[in-house]
């Protein structure tokens, strides 16, 4: 199963240099929150529009294979949040070499979230 995490290009580049990605969500680290927020394919656009619409930095969508993470000992839990939705949470720093794909992400002229290639 694939899950997704939206990142700024600068945060992703820093993770590649360090070997691990440690941003939980925009502006917060895993050490501050306790886990890295992720989304299913159906949830990505809503998360992007809610938390990143005003972001002026270039964005990328990290594609992550849950089986690869758990196989490497990185815990992933699908947890219900307020409102009843269930989101994947990664409970350890994300090894950058376990990201299976990085896709360009942005908003179009109508503020709709766009990923290339599309989900």
C-alpha positions in Angstrom: 0.0 0.0 0.0 1.2 3.5 -0.9 0.9 6.5 1.4 1.9 10.1 0.7 3.5 13.1 2.5 3.6 16.6 1.2 6.9 18.4 1.7 8.7 21.5 0.6 11.5 21.0 -1.8 14.0 22.5 0.7 12.9 20.0 3.5 13.1 17.1 1.1 16.6 18.2 -0.1 17.7 18.5 3.6 16.4 15.0 4.3 18.3 13.5 1.3 21.5 15.1 2.6 20.8 13.8 6.2 19.5 10.4 5.2 16.2 10.8 7.1 13.1 13.0 6.7 11.9 14.3 10.1 9.2 16.9 9.3 5.9 15.9 10.7 3.8 18.6 9.0 4.5 22.1 7.7 6.7 23.8 10.2 6.8 21.0 12.8 9.2 18.1 13.3 8.6 14.6 14.4 10.2 15.3 17.7 7.6 18.1 18.3 4.6 16.1 17.2 5.6 12.5 17.8 5.0 11.2 14.3 5.1 12.2 10.6 1.6 12.9 9.1 0.8 11.0 6.0 -2.2 10.6 3.7 -3.9 8.1 1.5 -4.3 9.0 -2.2 -7.9 10.1 -1.5 -6.8 12.5 1.4 -3.8 14.2 -0.3 -5.7 17.1 -2.0 -7.7 18.0 1.1 -4.6 18.0 3.3 -2.7 20.1 0.7 -5.5 22.6 0.4 -6.0 22.9 4.1 -2.3 23.3 5.2 -0.3 24.3 2.1 -2.4 26.6 -0.1 -0.6 29.7 1.2 2.8 28.1 1.1 5.1 30.0 -1.2 7.8 27.3 -1.3 8.0 24.7 -4.1 6.3 21.5 -3.1 6.8 17.8 -3.7 4.7 14.8 -2.8 6.7 11.9 -1.3 5.4 8.5 -2.2 6.0 5.9 0.5 5.4 2.1 0.5 4.0 1.0 3.9 5.3 -2.5 3.5 8.9 -1.2 2.9 8.7 1.0 6.0 7.4 -1.7 8.3 9.9 -4.2 6.8 12.6 -1.7 7.8 11.3 -1.5 11.3 9.6 1.9 10.8 6.2 1.8 12.6 3.1 3.0 10.6 -0.3 3.3 12.3 -3.6 4.1 10.7 -5.3 6.2 13.3 -8.7 7.9 13.6 -8.6 11.6 14.1 -11.3 14.0 15.2 -14.1 13.8 12.6 -13.7 10.1 12.1 -11.2 10.1 9.3 -8.3 7.6 9.5 -4.9 8.8 8.5 -1.5 7.0 8.3 1.1 8.2 10.8 4.8 7.3 10.7 6.2 6.9 14.2 9.9 7.2 13.4 12.1 9.3 11.2 11.6 8.4 7.5 14.7 7.0 5.8 15.0 9.0 2.6 16.0 5.9 0.6 12.6 4.4 1.4 10.7 7.1 -0.5 9.8 5.3 -3.7 9.0 8.3 -5.7 9.0 12.1 -5.5 6.3 13.9 -7.6 6.1 17.6 -8.3 3.1 19.3 -6.5 1.5 22.7 -6.9 -1.8 24.6 -7.0 -3.4 25.6 -10.3 -4.9 29.1 -11.1 -8.1 27.9 -9.4 -6.3 26.8 -6.2 -6.8 23.1 -7.0 -4.0 20.8 -5.9 -2.1 19.3 -8.8 0.4 16.4 -8.7 2.6 15.3 -11.6 2.2 12.5 -12.5 -1.4 12.5 -11.2 -2.4 10.1 -8.4 
